[in-house]
């Protein structure tokens, strides 16, 4: 399908935002890219009953966590949310608006994880931090006002990769998760899917950039490690039910959809939804993409179903 007009406008704005100045040379440094991402924070944020910055004990020290709750009291189901950014960029602030919306509309608590970033902290630091927060939510639900047995994981892009990895760890460690919401996730390290070639340049997330980030994150680790490449896990049976969201014009489209197919073939309940004519990041930009608002609404509905809500319950 042709690009949506909203996508064309977004790509034009992105090109102007990322343009190298006349006196510049080469690709930006990691620090420069982190500063640029920090400048893209949304202006309006929903008010919630509870927004509290906490820390969870992790293997590398305290892991920053922001807790969102639509109500003050009473146990709620929970989503542990893992932000994107190629394991190198981003943080809690960049998904603050989304986490507020998920908490309010899905009627749940959200724990947004400020996991350690590469290259300062290569694999498996991010996975270890993500697991530490999931384990804390499962084992100490009273700390967060969580309903026991009702913890889901979610993430976009590299965060989707971490969510899928954590879901595999949960199965292997005997922890039953309610759901895994994977938004255009990285699921492989091969970089050879047709979508990598077709949309590798000029569609927002360029293949050389993600390859650079992946190499910084992976370091010397085995590229077939399922915590890096969930698609290469020998057995997906028994992982949490899943929702996979992809964008048509995104280098990650094919591997996300391949992962959904493997889940289905392994007997895991899964719904896959592709949004046509849009690019990577559309999910986080509902003010720019109608499809982004639609996809967030779909994700909310899937989480509410996973948590056993019906009608206006817990809204």
KEVO-383053 format. One line per 8 residues: number of its first residue (from 1); for each residue x, y, z of N, C-alpha, C. Coordinates in nm, 2 decimals. Example, Ala and Ser with C-alpha at 12.3 -4.5 7.8 and 13.67 -1.06 7.14 Angstrom:
BEGIN
1 = 1.32 -0.57 0.78 1.23 -0.45 0.78 1.32 -0.33 0.78 ~ 1.28 -0.22 0.71 1.37 -0.11 0.71 1.29 0.00 0.79 $
***
This chain:
BEGIN
1 = 0.08 -0.12 0.00 0.00 0.00 0.00 0.09 0.12 0.00 ~ 0.04 0.24 -0.06 0.11 0.36 -0.05 0.12 0.41 0.09 ~ 0.22 0.50 0.12 0.23 0.56 0.25 0.11 0.65 0.28 ~ 0.06 0.64 0.40 -0.04 0.73 0.44 0.01 0.88 0.44 ~ -0.08 0.97 0.41 -0.03 1.11 0.41 0.03 1.15 0.54 ~ -0.03 1.10 0.65 0.03 1.13 0.78 0.17 1.08 0.79 ~ 0.20 0.96 0.73 0.33 0.91 0.73 0.43 0.99 0.65 ~ 0.39 1.04 0.54 0.47 1.13 0.46 0.51 1.25 0.54 $
9 = 0.41 1.32 0.60 0.44 1.44 0.68 0.54 1.40 0.79 ~ 0.52 1.29 0.86 0.61 1.25 0.97 0.75 1.23 0.92 ~ 0.77 1.16 0.81 0.90 1.14 0.75 0.97 1.27 0.71 ~ 0.89 1.37 0.66 0.95 1.50 0.62 0.99 1.57 0.75 ~ 0.92 1.56 0.86 0.96 1.63 0.98 1.08 1.56 1.04 ~ 1.08 1.43 1.03 1.19 1.35 1.09 1.32 1.38 1.01 ~ 1.31 1.40 0.88 1.43 1.43 0.80 1.49 1.56 0.84 ~ 1.40 1.66 0.86 1.45 1.79 0.90 1.50 1.79 1.04 $
17 = 1.45 1.71 1.13 1.50 1.70 1.27 1.63 1.63 1.28 ~ 1.66 1.53 1.19 1.78 1.45 1.20 1.89 1.51 1.10 ~ 1.86 1.61 1.03 1.96 1.66 0.93 2.09 1.70 0.99 ~ 2.20 1.66 0.93 2.33 1.70 0.98 2.36 1.85 0.94 ~ 2.39 1.93 1.04 2.42 2.07 1.00 2.54 2.09 0.90 ~ 2.54 2.20 0.83 2.65 2.22 0.72 2.79 2.20 0.78 ~ 2.81 2.23 0.90 2.95 2.22 0.96 2.97 2.09 1.03 ~ 2.86 2.00 1.02 2.87 1.87 1.09 2.94 1.77 1.00 $
25 = 2.98 1.66 1.06 3.04 1.55 0.98 3.01 1.42 1.04 ~ 2.98 1.32 0.96 2.95 1.18 1.01 2.83 1.17 1.09 ~ 2.80 1.05 1.14 2.68 1.02 1.22 2.69 1.08 1.36 ~ 2.58 1.11 1.42 2.58 1.17 1.55 2.63 1.07 1.66 ~ 2.69 1.12 1.76 2.73 1.04 1.87 2.61 0.99 1.95 ~ 2.63 0.89 2.03 2.52 0.83 2.11 2.46 0.94 2.20 ~ 2.55 1.02 2.26 2.50 1.12 2.35 2.41 1.22 2.28 ~ 2.46 1.26 2.16 2.38 1.36 2.08 2.24 1.30 2.04 $
33 = 2.24 1.17 2.01 2.11 1.10 1.98 2.02 1.09 2.10 ~ 2.08 1.07 2.22 2.00 1.07 2.34 1.94 1.20 2.37 ~ 2.01 1.31 2.34 1.96 1.44 2.36 1.84 1.47 2.27 ~ 1.86 1.43 2.15 1.75 1.45 2.05 1.62 1.38 2.09 ~ 1.64 1.25 2.13 1.52 1.18 2.17 1.45 1.24 2.29 ~ 1.53 1.29 2.38 1.48 1.36 2.50 1.40 1.48 2.46 ~ 1.43 1.55 2.35 1.36 1.67 2.31 1.22 1.64 2.25 ~ 1.19 1.51 2.22 1.07 1.48 2.15 0.95 1.44 2.25 $
41 = 0.97 1.48 2.38 0.86 1.44 2.47 0.73 1.51 2.44 ~ 0.62 1.44 2.45 0.49 1.50 2.42 0.45 1.61 2.52 ~ 0.37 1.70 2.48 0.34 1.82 2.56 0.23 1.78 2.67 ~ 0.13 1.71 2.63 0.02 1.69 2.72 0.03 1.55 2.78 ~ 0.01 1.54 2.91 0.01 1.41 2.98 -0.11 1.40 3.07 ~ -0.17 1.28 3.07 -0.29 1.26 3.15 -0.26 1.26 3.30 ~ -0.35 1.32 3.37 -0.34 1.31 3.52 -0.39 1.18 3.57 ~ -0.31 1.12 3.66 -0.35 0.99 3.72 -0.35 1.01 3.87 $
49 = -0.42 0.91 3.94 -0.42 0.92 4.09 -0.28 0.90 4.15 ~ -0.20 0.81 4.09 -0.07 0.78 4.14 0.03 0.78 4.03 ~ 0.14 0.86 4.04 0.26 0.85 3.96 0.37 0.86 4.05 ~ 0.44 0.75 4.07 0.54 0.74 4.18 0.67 0.68 4.13 ~ 0.78 0.75 4.15 0.91 0.70 4.11 0.97 0.61 4.22 ~ 1.00 0.49 4.18 1.05 0.39 4.28 1.18 0.33 4.23 ~ 1.24 0.23 4.30 1.35 0.16 4.25 1.33 0.01 4.30 ~ 1.38 -0.08 4.21 1.38 -0.22 4.23 1.52 -0.27 4.24 $
57 = 1.55 -0.36 4.33 1.68 -0.41 4.34 1.71 -0.50 4.22 ~ 1.82 -0.47 4.15 1.86 -0.55 4.03 2.00 -0.60 4.04 ~ 2.04 -0.68 3.95 2.18 -0.74 3.96 2.29 -0.64 3.94 ~ 2.26 -0.52 3.88 2.36 -0.42 3.86 2.34 -0.30 3.95 ~ 2.25 -0.31 4.05 2.21 -0.20 4.13 2.07 -0.16 4.12 ~ 2.02 -0.05 4.18 1.88 -0.02 4.17 1.83 0.01 4.03 ~ 1.72 -0.05 4.00 1.66 -0.02 3.86 1.54 0.08 3.88 ~ 1.55 0.20 3.81 1.44 0.29 3.83 1.31 0.24 3.77 $
65 = 1.21 0.26 3.84 1.07 0.22 3.79 0.97 0.33 3.82 ~ 0.89 0.36 3.73 0.78 0.46 3.76 0.65 0.38 3.76 ~ 0.58 0.39 3.87 0.45 0.33 3.90 0.34 0.42 3.86 ~ 0.24 0.37 3.78 0.12 0.45 3.74 0.00 0.37 3.79 ~ -0.09 0.44 3.85 -0.22 0.38 3.89 -0.33 0.47 3.87 ~ -0.44 0.42 3.81 -0.56 0.51 3.79 -0.64 0.54 3.91 ~ -0.62 0.45 4.01 -0.69 0.47 4.14 -0.58 0.45 4.25 ~ -0.61 0.51 4.37 -0.51 0.50 4.48 -0.51 0.37 4.55 $
73 = -0.63 0.32 4.58 -0.64 0.20 4.66 -0.69 0.08 4.58 ~ -0.67 -0.04 4.63 -0.73 -0.16 4.57 -0.63 -0.23 4.48 ~ -0.63 -0.36 4.48 -0.54 -0.43 4.39 -0.58 -0.43 4.25 ~ -0.49 -0.41 4.16 -0.51 -0.40 4.02 -0.42 -0.49 3.94 ~ -0.46 -0.54 3.82 -0.37 -0.61 3.74 -0.26 -0.51 3.70 ~ -0.15 -0.56 3.64 -0.03 -0.47 3.61 0.03 -0.51 3.48 ~ 0.09 -0.41 3.42 0.17 -0.42 3.30 0.31 -0.37 3.33 ~ 0.41 -0.45 3.31 0.55 -0.41 3.32 0.59 -0.36 3.18 $
81 = 0.61 -0.23 3.16 0.64 -0.17 3.03 0.79 -0.15 3.01 ~ 0.84 -0.19 2.89 0.98 -0.17 2.85 0.99 -0.09 2.73 ~ 1.05 0.03 2.74 1.06 0.13 2.63 1.15 0.08 2.52 ~ 1.13 0.14 2.40 1.22 0.12 2.29 1.33 0.21 2.29 ~ 1.41 0.21 2.17 1.53 0.29 2.16 1.65 0.22 2.13 ~ 1.63 0.09 2.07 1.75 0.02 2.03 1.84 -0.03 2.14 ~ 1.79 -0.04 2.26 1.87 -0.07 2.38 1.97 0.03 2.41 ~ 1.97 0.14 2.34 2.08 0.25 2.35 2.02 0.38 2.39 $
89 = 1.90 0.41 2.34 1.83 0.54 2.36 1.71 0.52 2.45 ~ 1.65 0.64 2.48 1.52 0.64 2.55 1.52 0.61 2.70 ~ 1.40 0.62 2.75 1.39 0.59 2.90 1.25 0.61 2.94 ~ 1.23 0.62 3.07 1.09 0.62 3.13 1.02 0.75 3.08 ~ 1.08 0.86 3.06 1.01 0.98 3.02 0.96 0.97 2.88 ~ 1.03 0.90 2.79 0.98 0.89 2.66 0.85 0.81 2.64 ~ 0.82 0.73 2.73 0.69 0.65 2.72 0.60 0.69 2.83 ~ 0.62 0.80 2.90 0.54 0.85 3.01 0.39 0.86 2.97 $
97 = 0.37 0.94 2.86 0.23 0.96 2.81 0.16 0.83 2.78 ~ 0.23 0.74 2.71 0.17 0.61 2.67 0.14 0.53 2.80 ~ 0.23 0.52 2.90 0.20 0.45 3.02 0.08 0.50 3.10 ~ 0.07 0.64 3.10 -0.05 0.70 3.16 -0.18 0.65 3.09 ~ -0.17 0.65 2.96 -0.29 0.61 2.88 -0.32 0.46 2.91 ~ -0.22 0.38 2.91 -0.25 0.24 2.93 -0.31 0.21 3.07 ~ -0.25 0.28 3.17 -0.30 0.26 3.31 -0.45 0.31 3.31 ~ -0.48 0.43 3.26 -0.61 0.48 3.27 -0.71 0.40 3.19 $
105 = -0.68 0.37 3.07 -0.78 0.30 2.98 -0.79 0.15 3.00 ~ -0.68 0.09 3.04 -0.69 -0.06 3.06 -0.72 -0.09 3.21 ~ -0.73 0.02 3.29 -0.77 -0.01 3.43 -0.67 -0.09 3.51 ~ -0.54 -0.06 3.49 -0.43 -0.14 3.55 -0.32 -0.05 3.60 ~ -0.24 -0.11 3.68 -0.11 -0.05 3.72 -0.01 -0.07 3.61 ~ 0.08 0.03 3.59 0.18 0.01 3.49 0.32 0.04 3.57 ~ 0.41 -0.05 3.55 0.55 -0.03 3.60 0.64 -0.01 3.48 ~ 0.68 0.11 3.46 0.77 0.15 3.35 0.92 0.14 3.39 $
113 = 1.00 0.06 3.32 1.13 0.02 3.36 1.24 0.11 3.30 ~ 1.32 0.17 3.38 1.44 0.24 3.33 1.56 0.15 3.33 ~ 1.56 0.05 3.24 1.67 -0.05 3.24 1.80 0.02 3.19 ~ 1.91 -0.05 3.22 2.04 0.00 3.18 2.06 -0.01 3.03 ~ 2.13 0.09 2.97 2.14 0.10 2.83 2.29 0.07 2.78 ~ 2.29 0.02 2.66 2.42 0.00 2.59 2.46 0.13 2.53 ~ 2.59 0.15 2.50 2.70 0.05 2.51 2.76 0.05 2.65 ~ 2.72 0.14 2.74 2.78 0.13 2.88 2.74 0.00 2.95 $
121 = 2.63 -0.05 2.92 2.58 -0.18 2.98 2.53 -0.27 2.87 ~ 2.62 -0.35 2.81 2.57 -0.44 2.71 2.49 -0.56 2.76 ~ 2.44 -0.64 2.67 2.36 -0.76 2.70 2.44 -0.84 2.80 ~ 2.38 -0.90 2.90 2.23 -0.91 2.92 2.18 -0.81 3.02 ~ 2.24 -0.69 3.04 2.20 -0.60 3.14 2.06 -0.56 3.13 ~ 2.01 -0.53 3.01 1.87 -0.48 3.00 1.77 -0.60 3.03 ~ 1.80 -0.72 2.99 1.72 -0.83 3.02 1.71 -0.86 3.17 ~ 1.83 -0.85 3.23 1.84 -0.87 3.37 1.76 -0.77 3.45 $
129 = 1.76 -0.65 3.41 1.69 -0.54 3.48 1.54 -0.56 3.46 ~ 1.50 -0.60 3.33 1.36 -0.62 3.31 1.31 -0.73 3.39 ~ 1.38 -0.84 3.40 1.34 -0.96 3.48 1.33 -0.92 3.62 ~ 1.42 -0.84 3.67 1.42 -0.80 3.82 1.29 -0.73 3.85 ~ 1.24 -0.65 3.76 1.11 -0.58 3.79 0.99 -0.67 3.78 ~ 0.99 -0.76 3.68 0.88 -0.86 3.66 0.88 -0.94 3.79 ~ 1.00 -0.99 3.83 1.00 -1.08 3.95 0.95 -1.01 4.07 ~ 0.99 -0.88 4.08 0.94 -0.80 4.20 0.79 -0.79 4.20 $
137 = 0.73 -0.76 4.08 0.59 -0.74 4.07 0.52 -0.87 4.10 ~ 0.57 -0.98 4.06 0.51 -1.11 4.09 0.52 -1.16 4.23 ~ 0.64 -1.13 4.29 0.67 -1.18 4.42 0.63 -1.09 4.53 ~ 0.62 -0.96 4.50 0.59 -0.86 4.60 0.47 -0.77 4.55 ~ 0.36 -0.83 4.51 0.25 -0.75 4.46 0.19 -0.65 4.55 ~ 0.20 -0.67 4.68 0.15 -0.57 4.78 0.23 -0.44 4.77 ~ 0.35 -0.44 4.73 0.43 -0.32 4.72 0.37 -0.22 4.62 ~ 0.31 -0.28 4.51 0.26 -0.19 4.41 0.10 -0.19 4.40 $
145 = 0.04 -0.26 4.49 -0.10 -0.28 4.48 -0.15 -0.36 4.37 ~ -0.08 -0.47 4.34 -0.10 -0.55 4.22 -0.19 -0.67 4.26 ~ -0.28 -0.71 4.18 -0.36 -0.83 4.20 -0.27 -0.95 4.17 ~ -0.25 -1.04 4.27 -0.16 -1.16 4.24 -0.21 -1.24 4.12 ~ -0.11 -1.28 4.05 -0.14 -1.36 3.93 -0.19 -1.29 3.81 ~ -0.17 -1.15 3.81 -0.23 -1.07 3.70 -0.12 -0.97 3.65 ~ 0.00 -1.02 3.61 0.11 -0.94 3.56 0.13 -0.97 3.42 ~ 0.13 -0.87 3.33 0.16 -0.88 3.19 0.29 -0.80 3.16 $
153 = 0.35 -0.83 3.05 0.47 -0.76 3.00 0.44 -0.69 2.87 ~ 0.50 -0.58 2.84 0.47 -0.51 2.71 0.59 -0.43 2.68 ~ 0.61 -0.40 2.55 0.72 -0.31 2.51 0.71 -0.29 2.36 ~ 0.78 -0.18 2.32 0.79 -0.15 2.18 0.93 -0.15 2.13 ~ 0.95 -0.21 2.01 1.08 -0.22 1.94 1.18 -0.30 2.02 ~ 1.29 -0.23 2.06 1.38 -0.31 2.15 1.31 -0.35 2.28 ~ 1.22 -0.26 2.33 1.14 -0.30 2.45 1.05 -0.42 2.42 ~ 1.00 -0.44 2.30 0.93 -0.56 2.26 1.02 -0.68 2.26 $
161 = 1.14 -0.66 2.22 1.24 -0.77 2.23 1.26 -0.81 2.37 ~ 1.27 -0.71 2.46 1.29 -0.74 2.61 1.17 -0.81 2.67 ~ 1.05 -0.76 2.62 0.93 -0.83 2.67 0.92 -0.97 2.63 ~ 0.95 -1.00 2.51 0.95 -1.14 2.46 1.05 -1.22 2.53 ~ 1.17 -1.17 2.55 1.27 -1.24 2.63 1.23 -1.27 2.77 ~ 1.17 -1.17 2.83 1.12 -1.19 2.97 1.01 -1.30 2.98 ~ 0.92 -1.30 2.88 0.82 -1.40 2.87 0.88 -1.54 2.86 ~ 0.98 -1.55 2.79 1.05 -1.68 2.78 1.11 -1.72 2.92 $
169 = 1.18 -1.62 2.98 1.24 -1.65 3.11 1.13 -1.68 3.21 ~ 1.01 -1.62 3.21 0.91 -1.65 3.30 0.86 -1.79 3.29 ~ 0.84 -1.83 3.16 0.80 -1.97 3.14 0.91 -2.07 3.20 ~ 1.03 -2.04 3.17 1.14 -2.13 3.22 1.15 -2.13 3.37 ~ 1.11 -2.02 3.43 1.13 -2.01 3.58 1.00 -2.03 3.65 ~ 0.90 -2.08 3.58 0.77 -2.12 3.65 0.69 -2.00 3.69 ~ 0.70 -1.89 3.62 0.62 -1.77 3.65 0.51 -1.76 3.54 ~ 0.38 -1.76 3.58 0.28 -1.75 3.48 0.24 -1.60 3.46 $
177 = 0.27 -1.55 3.34 0.23 -1.41 3.30 0.09 -1.41 3.24 ~ 0.02 -1.30 3.25 -0.11 -1.29 3.20 -0.11 -1.27 3.05 ~ -0.01 -1.20 3.00 0.00 -1.16 2.86 0.13 -1.10 2.82 ~ 0.16 -1.10 2.69 0.28 -1.03 2.64 0.23 -0.95 2.52 ~ 0.25 -0.81 2.53 0.21 -0.72 2.43 0.34 -0.67 2.36 ~ 0.36 -0.71 2.23 0.48 -0.69 2.16 0.45 -0.59 2.04 ~ 0.50 -0.47 2.05 0.48 -0.37 1.95 0.60 -0.36 1.86 ~ 0.59 -0.39 1.73 0.70 -0.40 1.63 0.83 -0.44 1.70 $
185 = 0.83 -0.57 1.76 0.94 -0.61 1.84 1.06 -0.65 1.75 ~ 1.18 -0.63 1.80 1.30 -0.70 1.74 1.30 -0.84 1.79 ~ 1.29 -0.94 1.70 1.29 -1.08 1.75 1.41 -1.16 1.70 ~ 1.49 -1.10 1.61 1.61 -1.18 1.56 1.73 -1.09 1.54 ~ 1.84 -1.15 1.52 1.97 -1.08 1.50 2.02 -1.10 1.36 ~ 1.94 -1.17 1.27 1.99 -1.20 1.14 2.00 -1.08 1.04 ~ 1.90 -0.99 1.05 1.89 -0.87 0.97 1.88 -0.91 0.82 ~ 1.82 -1.02 0.79 1.81 -1.06 0.65 1.67 -1.08 0.60 $
193 = 1.57 -1.03 0.68 1.43 -1.04 0.64 1.40 -0.95 0.52 ~ 1.31 -0.98 0.43 1.28 -0.89 0.32 1.25 -0.75 0.36 ~ 1.18 -0.73 0.48 1.15 -0.59 0.52 1.27 -0.51 0.56 ~ 1.38 -0.58 0.60 1.50 -0.51 0.62 1.55 -0.44 0.50 ~ 1.54 -0.52 0.38 1.59 -0.47 0.26 1.49 -0.36 0.20 ~ 1.37 -0.39 0.21 1.27 -0.30 0.14 1.25 -0.17 0.21 ~ 1.26 -0.17 0.35 1.24 -0.04 0.42 1.36 0.00 0.50 ~ 1.48 -0.04 0.45 1.60 -0.02 0.53 1.65 0.13 0.53 $
201 = 1.60 0.21 0.44 1.65 0.35 0.43 1.53 0.43 0.39 ~ 1.51 0.54 0.47 1.41 0.64 0.43 1.27 0.62 0.50 ~ 1.26 0.53 0.59 1.13 0.50 0.65 1.13 0.52 0.80 ~ 1.22 0.61 0.85 1.22 0.64 0.99 1.32 0.57 1.07 ~ 1.32 0.43 1.07 1.42 0.35 1.14 1.51 0.29 1.03 ~ 1.63 0.34 1.01 1.72 0.29 0.91 1.79 0.17 0.95 ~ 1.81 0.08 0.86 1.88 -0.04 0.89 2.02 -0.02 0.95 ~ 2.11 0.07 0.89 2.24 0.09 0.95 2.24 0.13 1.09 $
209 = 2.14 0.22 1.13 2.13 0.27 1.27 2.09 0.15 1.36 ~ 1.99 0.07 1.32 1.95 -0.04 1.41 2.06 -0.14 1.42 ~ 2.13 -0.17 1.31 2.25 -0.26 1.31 2.36 -0.21 1.41 ~ 2.38 -0.08 1.40 2.48 -0.02 1.49 2.44 -0.04 1.64 ~ 2.31 -0.01 1.67 2.27 -0.03 1.80 2.27 -0.17 1.85 ~ 2.23 -0.26 1.76 2.23 -0.41 1.79 2.37 -0.46 1.83 ~ 2.47 -0.41 1.75 2.60 -0.45 1.77 2.65 -0.40 1.91 ~ 2.62 -0.27 1.94 2.66 -0.21 2.07 2.59 -0.29 2.18 $
217 = 2.47 -0.33 2.17 2.40 -0.41 2.27 2.45 -0.55 2.28 ~ 2.47 -0.62 2.17 2.50 -0.76 2.17 2.64 -0.78 2.23 ~ 2.74 -0.69 2.19 2.88 -0.71 2.23 2.93 -0.84 2.17 ~ 2.98 -0.93 2.26 3.04 -1.05 2.21 2.94 -1.17 2.23 ~ 2.82 -1.14 2.27 2.72 -1.25 2.30 2.69 -1.33 2.18 ~ 2.64 -1.46 2.20 2.60 -1.54 2.09 2.47 -1.48 2.03 ~ 2.47 -1.46 1.89 2.36 -1.40 1.83 2.23 -1.48 1.83 ~ 2.25 -1.61 1.86 2.14 -1.70 1.87 2.08 -1.72 2.01 $
225 = 2.13 -1.65 2.11 2.08 -1.66 2.24 1.93 -1.61 2.24 ~ 1.84 -1.69 2.28 1.70 -1.65 2.28 1.66 -1.52 2.35 ~ 1.75 -1.49 2.45 1.72 -1.36 2.52 1.76 -1.24 2.43 ~ 1.84 -1.26 2.32 1.87 -1.17 2.22 1.77 -1.18 2.10 ~ 1.75 -1.30 2.06 1.67 -1.34 1.94 1.57 -1.44 1.98 ~ 1.45 -1.39 2.04 1.35 -1.49 2.07 1.30 -1.58 1.96 ~ 1.31 -1.53 1.84 1.27 -1.61 1.72 1.35 -1.73 1.71 ~ 1.47 -1.73 1.76 1.56 -1.85 1.76 1.54 -1.95 1.87 $
233 = 1.45 -1.92 1.97 1.43 -2.01 2.08 1.39 -2.14 2.02 ~ 1.44 -2.25 2.07 1.41 -2.38 2.01 1.26 -2.42 2.04 ~ 1.20 -2.37 2.15 1.07 -2.41 2.19 1.00 -2.29 2.25 ~ 0.88 -2.26 2.19 0.80 -2.14 2.24 0.68 -2.19 2.31 ~ 0.66 -2.32 2.33 0.54 -2.37 2.39 0.54 -2.32 2.54 ~ 0.42 -2.29 2.58 0.40 -2.25 2.72 0.43 -2.11 2.76 ~ 0.47 -2.02 2.66 0.49 -1.88 2.70 0.35 -1.81 2.71 ~ 0.35 -1.69 2.76 0.22 -1.62 2.78 0.15 -1.59 2.65 $
241 = 0.02 -1.59 2.65 -0.06 -1.54 2.54 -0.01 -1.41 2.49 ~ -0.02 -1.38 2.36 0.05 -1.27 2.30 -0.04 -1.18 2.21 ~ -0.01 -1.06 2.20 -0.05 -0.97 2.10 0.07 -0.91 2.03 ~ 0.07 -0.92 1.90 0.19 -0.86 1.82 0.13 -0.76 1.72 ~ 0.19 -0.64 1.73 0.15 -0.53 1.65 0.27 -0.49 1.56 ~ 0.24 -0.48 1.43 0.35 -0.44 1.33 0.30 -0.33 1.25 ~ 0.40 -0.26 1.18 0.38 -0.16 1.08 0.42 -0.21 0.95 ~ 0.35 -0.18 0.85 0.38 -0.23 0.71 0.52 -0.18 0.66 $
249 = 0.55 -0.05 0.68 0.67 0.00 0.62 0.78 0.02 0.73 ~ 0.82 -0.10 0.79 0.91 -0.10 0.90 1.00 -0.22 0.88 ~ 1.13 -0.19 0.90 1.23 -0.30 0.88 1.20 -0.42 0.97 ~ 1.13 -0.40 1.09 1.11 -0.50 1.18 0.98 -0.58 1.16 ~ 0.90 -0.54 1.05 0.77 -0.61 1.03 0.78 -0.76 1.01 ~ 0.87 -0.81 0.93 0.87 -0.95 0.90 0.91 -1.03 1.02 ~ 1.01 -0.99 1.10 1.05 -1.07 1.21 0.95 -1.07 1.32 ~ 0.87 -0.96 1.34 0.76 -0.96 1.43 0.65 -1.05 1.39 $
257 = 0.62 -1.05 1.26 0.51 -1.14 1.21 0.56 -1.29 1.21 ~ 0.69 -1.31 1.19 0.74 -1.45 1.20 0.73 -1.50 1.34 ~ 0.75 -1.41 1.44 0.74 -1.45 1.58 0.60 -1.49 1.61 ~ 0.50 -1.41 1.56 0.36 -1.44 1.59 0.33 -1.57 1.53 ~ 0.37 -1.60 1.41 0.35 -1.73 1.35 0.40 -1.85 1.43 ~ 0.53 -1.83 1.47 0.59 -1.94 1.55 0.51 -1.96 1.69 ~ 0.47 -1.85 1.75 0.39 -1.86 1.87 0.26 -1.94 1.84 ~ 0.19 -1.91 1.73 0.07 -1.98 1.69 0.10 -2.13 1.67 $
265 = 0.20 -2.15 1.59 0.24 -2.29 1.56 0.28 -2.37 1.69 ~ 0.32 -2.30 1.79 0.36 -2.37 1.92 0.24 -2.38 2.01 ~ 0.12 -2.34 1.97 0.00 -2.35 2.05 -0.02 -2.24 2.14 ~ 0.05 -2.13 2.13 0.03 -2.01 2.21 -0.08 -1.92 2.15 ~ -0.18 -1.89 2.23 -0.29 -1.80 2.18 -0.22 -1.66 2.14 ~ -0.24 -1.62 2.02 -0.18 -1.49 1.97 -0.27 -1.42 1.87 ~ -0.27 -1.29 1.88 -0.33 -1.21 1.78 -0.23 -1.12 1.72 ~ -0.22 -1.12 1.58 -0.13 -1.04 1.51 -0.21 -0.93 1.43 $
273 = -0.17 -0.81 1.44 -0.24 -0.70 1.37 -0.13 -0.61 1.30 ~ -0.14 -0.60 1.17 -0.05 -0.51 1.10 -0.13 -0.39 1.06 ~ -0.06 -0.27 1.07 -0.12 -0.14 1.03 -0.05 -0.10 0.90 ~ -0.13 -0.08 0.80 -0.07 -0.05 0.67 -0.04 0.09 0.65 ~ 0.06 0.12 0.56 0.09 0.26 0.53 0.16 0.34 0.63 ~ 0.20 0.28 0.74 0.27 0.35 0.85 0.40 0.29 0.88 ~ 0.48 0.37 0.96 0.62 0.33 0.98 0.64 0.31 1.13 ~ 0.76 0.26 1.16 0.81 0.24 1.30 0.78 0.37 1.38 $
281 = 0.75 0.35 1.50 0.72 0.46 1.60 0.57 0.51 1.59 ~ 0.49 0.47 1.50 0.36 0.52 1.49 0.28 0.50 1.61 ~ 0.30 0.39 1.68 0.23 0.35 1.81 0.25 0.46 1.91 ~ 0.36 0.52 1.92 0.39 0.62 2.02 0.35 0.76 1.99 ~ 0.29 0.78 1.87 0.26 0.91 1.82 0.12 0.92 1.77 ~ 0.02 0.90 1.86 -0.12 0.90 1.82 -0.16 1.04 1.78 ~ -0.09 1.15 1.82 -0.12 1.28 1.78 -0.09 1.30 1.64 ~ 0.00 1.22 1.58 0.04 1.23 1.44 -0.02 1.13 1.35 $
289 = -0.05 1.01 1.41 -0.10 0.90 1.33 -0.24 0.85 1.38 ~ -0.34 0.86 1.30 -0.47 0.80 1.34 -0.45 0.65 1.37 ~ -0.36 0.59 1.29 -0.34 0.44 1.32 -0.27 0.42 1.45 ~ -0.20 0.52 1.50 -0.14 0.51 1.63 -0.24 0.50 1.74 ~ -0.34 0.60 1.73 -0.45 0.60 1.83 -0.53 0.47 1.82 ~ -0.55 0.42 1.70 -0.63 0.30 1.68 -0.55 0.18 1.74 ~ -0.42 0.18 1.72 -0.34 0.06 1.77 -0.33 0.07 1.92 ~ -0.32 0.18 1.98 -0.32 0.19 2.13 -0.45 0.14 2.19 $
297 = -0.56 0.18 2.12 -0.69 0.13 2.16 -0.71 -0.02 2.15 ~ -0.65 -0.07 2.05 -0.65 -0.22 2.03 -0.57 -0.29 2.14 ~ -0.45 -0.23 2.17 -0.37 -0.28 2.28 -0.44 -0.28 2.41 ~ -0.51 -0.17 2.44 -0.58 -0.16 2.56 -0.69 -0.27 2.57 ~ -0.76 -0.29 2.46 -0.87 -0.39 2.46 -0.81 -0.53 2.48 ~ -0.69 -0.56 2.42 -0.63 -0.69 2.44 -0.59 -0.71 2.59 ~ -0.53 -0.60 2.65 -0.49 -0.61 2.79 -0.61 -0.63 2.88 ~ -0.72 -0.56 2.85 -0.84 -0.57 2.94 -0.90 -0.72 2.93 $
305 = -0.89 -0.77 2.80 -0.94 -0.91 2.79 -0.85 -1.01 2.87 ~ -0.72 -0.98 2.86 -0.62 -1.07 2.93 -0.64 -1.06 3.08 ~ -0.68 -0.95 3.13 -0.70 -0.93 3.27 -0.84 -0.97 3.32 ~ -0.93 -1.01 3.22 -1.06 -1.06 3.26 -1.16 -0.95 3.28 ~ -1.13 -0.83 3.23 -1.23 -0.72 3.25 -1.34 -0.74 3.14 ~ -1.46 -0.68 3.18 -1.57 -0.68 3.08 -1.64 -0.55 3.10 ~ -1.69 -0.49 2.99 -1.77 -0.37 3.00 -1.69 -0.26 3.06 ~ -1.74 -0.18 3.15 -1.68 -0.07 3.21 -1.60 -0.10 3.33 $
313 = -1.59 -0.23 3.36 -1.52 -0.27 3.49 -1.38 -0.21 3.49 ~ -1.35 -0.15 3.61 -1.21 -0.10 3.64 -1.17 0.02 3.55 ~ -1.27 0.07 3.47 -1.23 0.19 3.38 -1.21 0.31 3.47 $
***
